[in-house]
Amino acid sequence: MNKEEIVYHLRGRWKEVEEIQRQELRAMTLEERWQKLNAIVRFAIESGMKIKNDGSEMEVILRWAKLKAMYESR
């Protein structure tokens, strides 16, 4: 196989992987999504990452709080 054929096949495989990941995301419950998000935030805090506060952060926090409240009221 030449380089172009290898690239073609690898791109096809990555598209298949991407579709599987999309299916897995669709199948996740809201609780599982919260757990993943919290794990990412904990990792960022524990590794000392700096978070820029550009004003849009509060909008995101409020949106997540609203979603969480809706989920917990079910």
Secondary structure, DSSP 8 states (H G I E B T S, - for coil): --HHHHHHHHHHHHHHHHHHHHHHHHH--HHHHHHHHHHHHHHHHHTT------SHHHHHHHHHHHHHHHHHT-
